[in-house]
Amino acid sequence: LVTLLTILSSAAYGRHRFIGGREEEKQAKALAAQALEKLSQQAALHAYDPAGYRENYISVAQLRDDVLREEFSASRRKKVWERVQRKVEGNSNVRPMVREGRSGDVGRVWEWVGAVGMIESPPGTGDRRKSGRVSFGGASERLLEPRDEGDVSAVQKWEEGGKPYY
């Protein structure tokens, strides 16, 4: 009877650990995606306004506290953050480094080195086009007058001819 009780309790504990590990992994993936989004956003803000956003990186400790603000258990925070850290540092768009901040404190930071998305311009500062250029005129000023057909030139295709030289 004691053996059966021991087997059942160890099976229940194993199931609990397995399900808990899957939940931690799911949470770590979501938090890593959130951290990568914040890093990408910081790099985009720095590229858009270097004077306003001086650093293109974020301190790992600050990012951890921001991302894990709903988790209050210290041991669970540590386990989840270790998984998040492995996922973020395994991403080729993130460069981990040690930097000195403006206040003089030295700490570990993550810098986004991947492609930077376009920041939407705030209202009243002009329209932002797909090309990234800003137009301070209205949309009506961007419309082109139709050309007459005699104005169109023929497009010629460049022909190399022969084999390529390597």
Secondary structure, DSSP 8 states (H G I E B T S, - for coil): -HHHHHHHHHHHHHHHHHHHHHHHHHHHHHHHHHHHHHHHHHHHHHHH-TTTS--SEEEHHHHHHHHTTT---HHHHHHHHHHHHHHHHTSTTEEEEEEE-TTS-EEEEEEE-S--------TTS-EE-TTS-EE-S-GGGG------GGG----------S----
